[in-house]
Amino acid sequence: MPFLVPAIGFSAMTFIVMEIFERYEGLPQIFVNFKQSNWLYFIVVLLLMPFNWLVESLKWGKLVDIFQVLTLKEKYLSTLYGVSASILTPNRIGDYGGRLRFIRKGNRLMGIYATIIASFYQTIVTLFFGTLGLLYYIFRFEDIKFSEAFYAALVLFIIGYFLLLVRMKSIIRWILRFKFVNNYSDSFSWFLDVESNKVRQVLGLAILRYGIFLLQVLFIFNFFVIGIPVLDLLSGIAILYLFTTIIPSGFVTDLIIRGAAGLLIFNTIVKDEGVILWSITLIWMINLAIPAFFGGILYVVSPINKKSN
């Protein structure tokens, strides 16, 4: 299943871009009357941003604590360093290196494993709820029709993602029983030795962080327009995160892809294209650009921890 994600992502990206330019003959004009906006929602979105990254640092830190004890400050700073490094690299691969600032040299491979596992759980949570949102969205808007095979595939994906979330270690052990993957058993040994209670904590924090994402986008849309049906908007947000997870992107293309996908997804929920584009742009700036900016500054000005060398 994982090897299908890049192919699906490229196909989705191509479809979205072609659909937007065919529908609008380019990107629509961005215009919003900020004087009528509800600034309380915007303030709440801003306040949720540091909490969002705190939850991420705790999730990653749960795994790091297995092989090296870090303070909460070090975990939080490491997460910000990762954001700063990731935003300048394709598919945010720089996140893996950025988080190693306080990890001792002998533990850095384990640090990368911890980042991979934390990221993988977040991705599966996003895919699970995103597919649920897509199923709701299709049934909610009757003008969208697909074959029965498509609906069956969505249900199978939902079941598969759910099993990965709650039984990932058991599934990996079962797969490793086959001879053709037995040579990769050493690569999974560290994760398989992690206590089940610790894995459940990581999963819980991944779900909590996803909930924060949903609240932020929900509030930013309400910052512009009050009265949008909540379930419709939540399904659209879930699909947006689903698309942005499976579509490869970099710093330059990330916001473009988000905006194009947002126009395609939300045009049946929010009639004002300017509201859609501004909402997505502000969320991108608040959740990625601003933390990356501060993470870069803190990385430069903070002293190198000698214990990590």
Secondary structure, DSSP 8 states (H G I E B T S, - for coil): -TTHHHHHHHHHHHHHHHHHHHHHSS-------GGGS-HHHHHHHHHHHHHHHHHHHHHHHHHHTTT----HHHHHHHHHHHHHHHTTSGGGTHHHHHTTTTS-GGGHHHHHHHHHHHHHHHHHHHHHHHHHHHHHHHHHSTT----HHHHHHHHHHHHHHHHHHHHHHHHHHHHTTSGGGGGGHHHHHHHHTS-HHHHHHHHHHHHHHHHHHHHHHHHHHHHH-S---HHHHHHHHHHHHHHHHHS---HHHHHHHHHHHHHHHHTTT---HHHHHHHHHHHHIIIIIHHHHHHHHHHHHS---GGG-
